[in-house]
Amino acid sequence: MGRGRKKKYNRVVVKVGSSTLTHPGGKLNITRIDHLVRQLVDLKNQGREVLLVTSGAIAAGMGDMNLDVRPGSIPEQQALAALGQGVLIGLYNKFFREYGEKGAQILLTASDLEDRGRYLNAFNTLLTLLKHGVIPVINENDTVATQEIKFGDNDTLSARVAGLVEADLLIVLSDVEGLYNGVPGEGSDLEVIRVVEDITPDVEGLAGGRGSSVGTGGMITKIKAARIAVNSGVTMVIGPGYEKNVLLSLVDMLEKGNNYNKGTTFLPKQDYLTKRKQWLRFNLPVSGSIKVDKGAETALVYRGKSLLPGGITGVEGDFSEGEPVRVINHSGKEIGRGLVNYSSEEIRVIQGHHTTDISSLLGYMKQEEVIHRDNLVIERGKIDNGD
């Protein structure tokens, strides 16, 4: 199936939020959805692979039920999502078909990407759809998600999806032009920051508060998404969803290179994480913490070593073999995350001891390492990027 010449930004994920898809009163903005679909089809006609991460199911349900304020309880939101999801995907497919394309609905919860098998199944399904020229339309499965398994916002979901499918570009459409050098509404001389090379605490401090009355996101969640994207090797752009042909303009801007004049572009890390380590770092909830001394911190962060029992000074929480944990330094700062070869009870017995002492202390030895470097993702400093 020919797709034309290879593009620099060949695989593009687009995220659109409820505030972009709806009128101020909460009803779906049909004209804007039509315009969005036309741009997605145009990107595909350029020879690119396109995936859409969309919010709007709850907002569509709110509009259908004539509600002005998003309800606070999960069951009410789930009921509205069940009503609105059919309305939303029906509109997308109506417009896709009019322009000669097909859309496929994919509904995910956080737990789908936490389980390694389901994570790989999602990857295979999405790539198969792209192979056959179908545009995946992805949303959180709000009809079954509970507070414990919700992504919380589709900004985070879009970044995880971009990493999952190894996208080149993530475009997050917003109701503002981009990231400002201050909080909008608190000054008249604010300017959009056009390019971000490193997400520092100062950059995070510019995020401000939460989003609109029909959505869950805001600039804070977009910065969080950017951190996931750039560490997964994905360029991310926040752009004005209300602007005509914004997707085409942003992709054209990036293809030409270095002339950042629209939205805010977050540049990807050169030492980005492999897919397995993306899964370890961004998709697994931790079960506890292991505290290490300065020597172990140096070995982990700067020498790419595994975590041995001798460098461990403490354990927090109760967890089993194979569960994900934080690794924290002597001052309590997180330096990494990994999958343990021993339970918390076992680690408390062997901490501070040499590897050769494990058998005598426990009566057996599973592995020499408490966390092997292949199952460890370093948060700061040099990233061990093993497969």
Order of alpha helices (4+ residues) and beta strands (2+ residues): beta-alpha-alpha-beta-alpha-alpha-beta-alpha-alpha-beta-alpha-beta-beta-alpha-alpha-beta-alpha-beta-alpha-beta-alpha-beta-beta-beta-alpha-alpha-beta
